[in-house]
Structures are given as structure tokens and as C-alpha cells.
Amino acid sequence: KFVSAALFAAAFFFAFNAGAGLLAQDRVRIGYIGLSLSSMPILAARDLGFFAKNGVQAELLLLTFQLSSVALTAGDLEYVAGVGPGSVSATLGGSPSRAVWIVANRLIYNVIAQPEMKTLQDLRGRKIGVSGLGATTHTAFTMAVEKTGFNPKDFIVVGLGPQQQQRALESKSIDGVIIDPPVLFVLLKKGFSKVFDVGAAVEMPVGGLTTLNKTIIAKPDQVRRVIRALQEAKEALIGSKERSVEFIVKTMKMDQETATKTHEMMAFAWAGNGVPTRLGLENIVKGIQSQGRFADRKVVFEEIADPRLALQVARELGHKE
């Protein structure tokens, strides 16, 4: 009887604490714009259990960036998965939000063109597809082109949705596209040409996390746990080739060879502690201003980013500053 009573007490204690753990999980809504390489950490944090491990019950909502930004400001979302020209423009336009974490500062974008085109020069006066006018691909391309001595106005930039880019290139309705893995490798395998490495020319955040100032102030522990889940998920992907390849194959419906090449590029580009940097955010602002938006405004880092909680997480995970 004593043993039975002890077992019952132990079972009750476990069930109570397990229930308490479940109740303690924060429910949050996170908007993300679609299935892409930069969305892998947030999907991995959900599907591989890193959100749950950090006491977060995350509902991921597939929305356009414009809708995500509006929903964040209105309080219908707690977070937006992204740091780039769109999120920074929203902040500069009056949204009380800040970038709090980034996937990386190394873009993996390349300009892929029709097979007969071999250099960036060949694309002058031609149509180049980007994921959205004013988006990261467009802004990074503008800055990278200027660094090489070309005039961005020499190229016809066309905004296309992620699902349209490959079809548009294959149908020859555009001459080039700015793309990242794994679609990059799919296009190269089909004989299209890689003519320009955008990421090598510009340091700029890719992916990340944006939230409201009031959330940072009122719920710093929640924000820190969301950041930790994302950073741990990212490190799990780049740290395990087997796990990463399996996840990319399953999530993005890619073959093993393409997923393996994608992992190799991720492991190189995504190394880092996730803390937003001044140079990376300044480059976003420069890119935005080069397109004529907020051109007369002097922007300081603290207006658009708050790296404090990401720094705490980086220290906890053993990263050196």
C-alpha cells in the first residue's frame, strides 16, 4: 500500500508539473511571408520542437509582408519573421517596432540569367525579377550593382512572387532573376547562368524577427525565449548535415542532391550569433534611401533595432561577442 501510495503521489506530482509546464507556455502568433530559405529557422523551431522546449506555443501565419506589418502594429500578431527593407521601412514610417534577431548578415542571393547571358553587362536593358519592389532582393541588388560601377537604372526590375520567379525565367518572360537556394541549384541544373553574386557584394540581414517596442518592454522574457528557439533551430540546421538535408527535402520538396548543396551554403552563410549589427541595418537604410524613401532623414541604429535580448541569448549559448 505504501508503494502504491508513493507511486500515486509521484504520478500526481509529475502530471501536475507537466500540466503547469504546458500552461506556462506562451501562445504567440508569428507572421511569415512564405516558404523560403530564410524561413527555415522559424519552421524548424516549430517542427523540431525548439519553440516548445523554450516554453513557446507558436502559431505561424502565412501572410504577405504588408499584411504582417499592419497586423503587428494593430496587435493581431506578436512577431513578424523578417528583418529587411520592408520591416525597416515600416518602422521608419511610424510602426513602433524593432528588429531583435537576424538569421544572418550574409545574403545568399545570386543573379541567374538565360543560358546565353554570361555577365551582368549582358542584362543591361533587360528584365530582372525580384521577390518584391523595395524588398531585400531589390535593395541588395541595387547596392551591389552600384558597387560594381553599374547604374541600377540600366536594368528593368520586375516584382514577382516567390512562386512566379522560376516559371517566368523558364518561359523567358524575364531575362534574369535574383534567387537563393534551393531554387538557385534547380535553375543551374537546368542550364541557366549564374552571372552575379549579390551576397558577396553587400552585408545585409537576411531573415530575422521583428516585434513591437511594447512587447520588448512588457515581455522581455518571452521575446528572449522566442529568439533562443530560433537561434537554436538555426544552429541545429547548420550543425547537422543529416538533419538539415532531411528537413529541407521534407519542407521544401527538394531532392537529396539539391538539399545537400543548400545545406553547405547555409552552413557557410548562416554562421553567427543572430545579433542585429549596425553595418547590416545601416546598409538596409542606405538601400531604402537610394530608392528615394526617407532620403532626407538621418536614421540611427537604435530607431530600428534593439539587439539587447539577442545578445543575452548569444551569451547563454556560448557565443563570443
C-alpha positions as a Python dict, from the first residue, in 0.01 Angstrom:
ca = {
    (1, 'K'): (0, 0, 0),
    (2, 'F'): (287, 234, 86),
    (3, 'V'): (449, 168, -253),
    (4, 'S'): (118, 226, -432),
    (5, 'A'): (61, 550, -242),
    (6, 'A'): (415, 667, -325),
    (7, 'L'): (370, 582, -692),
    (8, 'F'): (35, 762, -697),
    (9, 'A'): (191, 1067, -534),
    (10, 'A'): (480, 1063, -779),
    (11, 'A'): (242, 1028, -1074),
    (12, 'F'): (26, 1313, -943),
    (13, 'F'): (335, 1532, -890),
    (14, 'F'): (457, 1460, -1247),
    (15, 'A'): (115, 1523, -1402),
    (16, 'F'): (70, 1846, -1207),
    (17, 'N'): (409, 1980, -1307),
    (18, 'A'): (370, 1867, -1667),
    (19, 'G'): (35, 2044, -1678),
    (20, 'A'): (190, 2351, -1521),
    (21, 'G'): (462, 2341, -1786),
    (22, 'L'): (201, 2329, -2059),
    (23, 'L'): (8, 2614, -1900),
    (24, 'A'): (328, 2815, -1869),
    (25, 'Q'): (385, 2807, -2243),
    (26, 'D'): (329, 3147, -2402),
    (27, 'R'): (97, 3145, -2701),
    (28, 'V'): (226, 3376, -2974),
    (29, 'R'): (135, 3447, -3335),
    (30, 'I'): (415, 3497, -3585),
    (31, 'G'): (361, 3615, -3941),
    (32, 'Y'): (592, 3492, -4217),
    (33, 'I'): (579, 3561, -4588),
    (34, 'G'): (633, 3219, -4741),
    (35, 'L'): (841, 2910, -4789),
    (36, 'S'): (1199, 3022, -4847),
    (37, 'L'): (1546, 2955, -4715),
    (38, 'S'): (1526, 3242, -4466),
    (39, 'S'): (1205, 3096, -4320),
    (40, 'M'): (1374, 2764, -4239),
    (41, 'P'): (1467, 2858, -3878),
    (42, 'I'): (1111, 2951, -3784),
    (43, 'L'): (969, 2635, -3943),
    (44, 'A'): (1240, 2423, -3778),
    (45, 'A'): (1174, 2589, -3441),
    (46, 'R'): (812, 2475, -3471),
    (47, 'D'): (856, 2134, -3632),
    (48, 'L'): (1169, 2021, -3444),
    (49, 'G'): (1039, 2130, -3103),
    (50, 'F'): (1257, 2431, -3021),
    (51, 'F'): (960, 2659, -2954),
    (52, 'A'): (809, 2403, -2716),
    (53, 'K'): (1146, 2350, -2546),
    (54, 'N'): (1161, 2722, -2471),
    (55, 'G'): (806, 2749, -2340),
    (56, 'V'): (652, 2896, -2654),
    (57, 'Q'): (340, 2776, -2834),
    (58, 'A'): (379, 2942, -3172),
    (59, 'E'): (110, 2980, -3433),
    (60, 'L'): (269, 3058, -3769),
    (61, 'L'): (56, 3259, -4009),
    (62, 'L'): (137, 3280, -4380),
    (63, 'L'): (81, 3645, -4477),
    (64, 'T'): (220, 3900, -4718),
    (65, 'F'): (473, 4129, -4553),
    (66, 'Q'): (238, 4425, -4587),
    (67, 'L'): (-40, 4238, -4403),
    (68, 'S'): (207, 4114, -4139),
    (69, 'S'): (328, 4468, -4072),
    (70, 'V'): (-26, 4602, -4037),
    (71, 'A'): (-128, 4310, -3815),
    (72, 'L'): (179, 4356, -3593),
    (73, 'T'): (109, 4726, -3539),
    (74, 'A'): (-258, 4650, -3470),
    (75, 'G'): (-168, 4387, -3210),
    (76, 'D'): (-304, 4093, -3412),
    (77, 'L'): (45, 3943, -3427),
    (78, 'E'): (317, 3937, -3164),
    (79, 'Y'): (605, 3892, -3411),
    (80, 'V'): (694, 3912, -3779),
    (81, 'A'): (957, 3672, -3911),
    (82, 'G'): (1172, 3909, -4109),
    (83, 'V'): (1426, 4189, -4092),
    (84, 'G'): (1479, 4377, -4416),
    (85, 'P'): (1381, 4683, -4617),
    (86, 'G'): (1011, 4609, -4564),
    (87, 'S'): (1027, 4586, -4185),
    (88, 'V'): (1269, 4878, -4151),
    (89, 'S'): (1055, 5094, -4382),
    (90, 'A'): (752, 5012, -4166),
    (91, 'T'): (944, 5123, -3856),
    (92, 'L'): (1061, 5444, -4023),
    (93, 'G'): (705, 5501, -4139),
    (94, 'G'): (573, 5506, -3784),
    (95, 'S'): (534, 5145, -3672),
    (96, 'P'): (665, 5123, -3311),
    (97, 'S'): (871, 4814, -3393),
    (98, 'R'): (1232, 4700, -3377),
    (99, 'A'): (1449, 4427, -3528),
    (100, 'V'): (1550, 4197, -3242),
    (101, 'W'): (1717, 3898, -3413),
    (102, 'I'): (1855, 3808, -3756),
    (103, 'V'): (1920, 3477, -3930),
    (104, 'A'): (2247, 3604, -4078),
    (105, 'N'): (2426, 3901, -4230),
    (106, 'R'): (2543, 3710, -4538),
    (107, 'L'): (2292, 3707, -4823),
    (108, 'I'): (2293, 3402, -5049),
    (109, 'Y'): (2130, 3576, -5345),
    (110, 'N'): (2263, 3534, -5697),
    (111, 'V'): (2150, 3674, -6030),
    (112, 'I'): (2056, 3382, -6255),
    (113, 'A'): (2002, 3457, -6624),
    (114, 'Q'): (1907, 3294, -6952),
    (115, 'P'): (2176, 3045, -7070),
    (116, 'E'): (2315, 3276, -7340),
    (117, 'M'): (2379, 3556, -7092),
    (118, 'K'): (2709, 3522, -6909),
    (119, 'T'): (2776, 3856, -6737),
    (120, 'L'): (2588, 4134, -6564),
    (121, 'Q'): (2668, 4352, -6867),
    (122, 'D'): (2453, 4117, -7078),
    (123, 'L'): (2150, 4204, -6863),
    (124, 'R'): (2162, 4580, -6918),
    (125, 'G'): (1823, 4693, -7050),
    (126, 'R'): (1677, 4352, -6967),
    (127, 'K'): (1408, 4242, -6721),
    (128, 'I'): (1525, 4106, -6385),
    (129, 'G'): (1276, 3955, -6142),
    (130, 'V'): (1293, 4029, -5768),
    (131, 'S'): (1074, 3899, -5486),
    (132, 'G'): (915, 4243, -5448),
    (133, 'L'): (993, 4602, -5540),
    (134, 'G'): (1169, 4754, -5242),
    (135, 'A'): (1222, 4411, -5080),
    (136, 'T'): (1557, 4268, -4970),
    (137, 'T'): (1642, 4123, -5311),
    (138, 'H'): (1569, 4453, -5486),
    (139, 'T'): (1753, 4666, -5230),
    (140, 'A'): (2057, 4437, -5214),
    (141, 'F'): (2077, 4419, -5594),
    (142, 'T'): (2065, 4799, -5622),
    (143, 'M'): (2351, 4840, -5375),
    (144, 'A'): (2559, 4557, -5522),
    (145, 'V'): (2522, 4694, -5875),
    (146, 'E'): (2631, 5040, -5761),
    (147, 'K'): (2942, 4886, -5601),
    (148, 'T'): (3042, 4732, -5933),
    (149, 'G'): (3014, 5067, -6112),
    (150, 'F'): (2690, 4997, -6298),
    (151, 'N'): (2386, 5221, -6280),
    (152, 'P'): (2084, 5037, -6130),
    (153, 'K'): (1864, 5228, -6379),
    (154, 'D'): (2032, 5030, -6658),
    (155, 'F'): (1825, 4727, -6551),
    (156, 'I'): (1448, 4676, -6564),
    (157, 'V'): (1349, 4538, -6225),
    (158, 'V'): (1019, 4349, -6207),
    (159, 'G'): (845, 4243, -5884),
    (160, 'L'): (738, 3878, -5881),
    (161, 'G'): (603, 3647, -5613),
    (162, 'P'): (830, 3361, -5497),
    (163, 'Q'): (625, 3104, -5688),
    (164, 'Q'): (637, 3306, -6014),
    (165, 'Q'): (1010, 3361, -6046),
    (166, 'Q'): (1116, 3021, -6177),
    (167, 'R'): (822, 2995, -6418),
    (168, 'A'): (887, 3346, -6551),
    (169, 'L'): (1253, 3267, -6621),
    (170, 'E'): (1172, 2934, -6785),
    (171, 'S'): (904, 3094, -7005),
    (172, 'K'): (1150, 3371, -7100),
    (173, 'S'): (912, 3644, -6987),
    (174, 'I'): (1208, 3775, -6787),
    (175, 'D'): (1579, 3760, -6864),
    (176, 'G'): (1714, 3715, -6513),
    (177, 'V'): (1606, 3657, -6156),
    (178, 'I'): (1759, 3719, -5814),
    (179, 'I'): (1724, 3395, -5625),
    (180, 'D'): (1864, 3194, -5334),
    (181, 'P'): (1894, 2818, -5269),
    (182, 'P'): (1746, 2571, -5318),
    (183, 'V'): (1578, 2714, -5632),
    (184, 'L'): (1921, 2854, -5727),
    (185, 'F'): (2056, 2500, -5772),
    (186, 'V'): (1743, 2385, -5957),
    (187, 'L'): (1791, 2662, -6215),
    (188, 'L'): (2164, 2600, -6253),
    (189, 'K'): (2092, 2230, -6312),
    (190, 'K'): (1854, 2331, -6591),
    (191, 'G'): (2130, 2521, -6768),
    (192, 'F'): (2065, 2880, -6663),
    (193, 'S'): (2371, 3101, -6598),
    (194, 'K'): (2495, 3244, -6268),
    (195, 'V'): (2611, 3594, -6361),
    (196, 'F'): (2644, 3785, -6034),
    (197, 'D'): (2687, 3707, -5663),
    (198, 'V'): (2481, 3974, -5485),
    (199, 'G'): (2561, 3844, -5136),
    (200, 'A'): (2936, 3876, -5184),
    (201, 'A'): (2899, 4249, -5250),
    (202, 'V'): (2663, 4356, -4971),
    (203, 'E'): (2641, 4281, -4599),
    (204, 'M'): (2274, 4289, -4510),
    (205, 'P'): (2047, 4089, -4277),
    (206, 'V'): (1852, 3803, -4425),
    (207, 'G'): (1551, 3683, -4229),
    (208, 'G'): (1506, 3754, -3862),
    (209, 'L'): (1249, 3868, -3610),
    (210, 'T'): (1068, 4199, -3562),
    (211, 'T'): (839, 4290, -3273),
    (212, 'L'): (682, 4593, -3107),
    (213, 'N'): (862, 4810, -2853),
    (214, 'K'): (586, 4746, -2600),
    (215, 'T'): (641, 4370, -2628),
    (216, 'I'): (1015, 4413, -2564),
    (217, 'I'): (938, 4627, -2258),
    (218, 'A'): (644, 4431, -2117),
    (219, 'K'): (751, 4075, -2207),
    (220, 'P'): (1130, 4063, -2234),
    (221, 'D'): (1147, 3702, -2113),
    (222, 'Q'): (903, 3591, -2383),
    (223, 'V'): (1097, 3774, -2654),
    (224, 'R'): (1420, 3620, -2529),
    (225, 'R'): (1270, 3269, -2538),
    (226, 'V'): (1138, 3318, -2891),
    (227, 'I'): (1483, 3439, -3001),
    (228, 'R'): (1652, 3146, -2827),
    (229, 'A'): (1420, 2898, -3001),
    (230, 'L'): (1502, 3049, -3341),
    (231, 'Q'): (1877, 3064, -3277),
    (232, 'E'): (1882, 2704, -3151),
    (233, 'A'): (1681, 2590, -3454),
    (234, 'K'): (1921, 2769, -3690),
    (235, 'E'): (2224, 2618, -3519),
    (236, 'A'): (2064, 2272, -3530),
    (237, 'L'): (2016, 2306, -3907),
    (238, 'I'): (2367, 2426, -3984),
    (239, 'G'): (2528, 2195, -3728),
    (240, 'S'): (2383, 1867, -3853),
    (241, 'K'): (2406, 1793, -4224),
    (242, 'E'): (2184, 1487, -4193),
    (243, 'R'): (1910, 1667, -4001),
    (244, 'S'): (1927, 1974, -4224),
    (245, 'V'): (1911, 1780, -4551),
    (246, 'E'): (1620, 1572, -4425),
    (247, 'F'): (1435, 1887, -4316),
    (248, 'I'): (1495, 2071, -4646),
    (249, 'V'): (1383, 1767, -4850),
    (250, 'K'): (1065, 1734, -4644),
    (251, 'T'): (980, 2105, -4611),
    (252, 'M'): (1080, 2241, -4949),
    (253, 'K'): (1016, 1925, -5153),
    (254, 'M'): (1369, 1921, -5294),
    (255, 'D'): (1578, 1623, -5400),
    (256, 'Q'): (1865, 1498, -5185),
    (257, 'E'): (2141, 1646, -5403),
    (258, 'T'): (1987, 1995, -5408),
    (259, 'A'): (1918, 1984, -5034),
    (260, 'T'): (2279, 1882, -4966),
    (261, 'K'): (2416, 2175, -5167),
    (262, 'T'): (2172, 2406, -4992),
    (263, 'H'): (2292, 2289, -4650),
    (264, 'E'): (2657, 2351, -4746),
    (265, 'M'): (2577, 2709, -4845),
    (266, 'M'): (2363, 2763, -4532),
    (267, 'A'): (2640, 2637, -4306),
    (268, 'F'): (2876, 2895, -4456),
    (269, 'A'): (2639, 3191, -4473),
    (270, 'W'): (2442, 3144, -4150),
    (271, 'A'): (2730, 3120, -3906),
    (272, 'G'): (2680, 3388, -3644),
    (273, 'N'): (2511, 3471, -3316),
    (274, 'G'): (2190, 3626, -3452),
    (275, 'V'): (2254, 3970, -3307),
    (276, 'P'): (2149, 4259, -3538),
    (277, 'T'): (2456, 4460, -3642),
    (278, 'R'): (2494, 4830, -3710),
    (279, 'L'): (2653, 4780, -4052),
    (280, 'G'): (2386, 4539, -4168),
    (281, 'L'): (2097, 4765, -4063),
    (282, 'E'): (2274, 5075, -4196),
    (283, 'N'): (2302, 4905, -4534),
    (284, 'I'): (1928, 4840, -4531),
    (285, 'V'): (1867, 5209, -4462),
    (286, 'K'): (2109, 5312, -4738),
    (287, 'G'): (1932, 5082, -4980),
    (288, 'I'): (1591, 5223, -4886),
    (289, 'Q'): (1716, 5580, -4921),
    (290, 'S'): (1879, 5506, -5257),
    (291, 'Q'): (1527, 5427, -5382),
    (292, 'G'): (1408, 5773, -5272),
    (293, 'R'): (1233, 5673, -4948),
    (294, 'F'): (1316, 5860, -4625),
    (295, 'A'): (1604, 6012, -4822),
    (296, 'D'): (1637, 6328, -4612),
    (297, 'R'): (1616, 6151, -4278),
    (298, 'K'): (1911, 6076, -4053),
    (299, 'V'): (1847, 5732, -3905),
    (300, 'V'): (2027, 5596, -3600),
    (301, 'F'): (2060, 5227, -3522),
    (302, 'E'): (1851, 5243, -3205),
    (303, 'E'): (1550, 5369, -3403),
    (304, 'I'): (1524, 5045, -3597),
    (305, 'A'): (1689, 4773, -3387),
    (306, 'D'): (1716, 4653, -3028),
    (307, 'P'): (1990, 4386, -3001),
    (308, 'R'): (1993, 4353, -2620),
    (309, 'L'): (1789, 4033, -2586),
    (310, 'A'): (1966, 3864, -2878),
    (311, 'L'): (2295, 3948, -2705),
    (312, 'Q'): (2172, 3780, -2386),
    (313, 'V'): (2076, 3468, -2583),
    (314, 'A'): (2410, 3467, -2764),
    (315, 'R'): (2595, 3470, -2431),
    (316, 'E'): (2372, 3191, -2293),
    (317, 'L'): (2453, 2978, -2599),
    (318, 'G'): (2826, 3037, -2565),
    (319, 'H'): (2885, 3283, -2847),
    (320, 'K'): (3163, 3536, -2806),
    (321, 'E'): (3078, 3897, -2890),
}
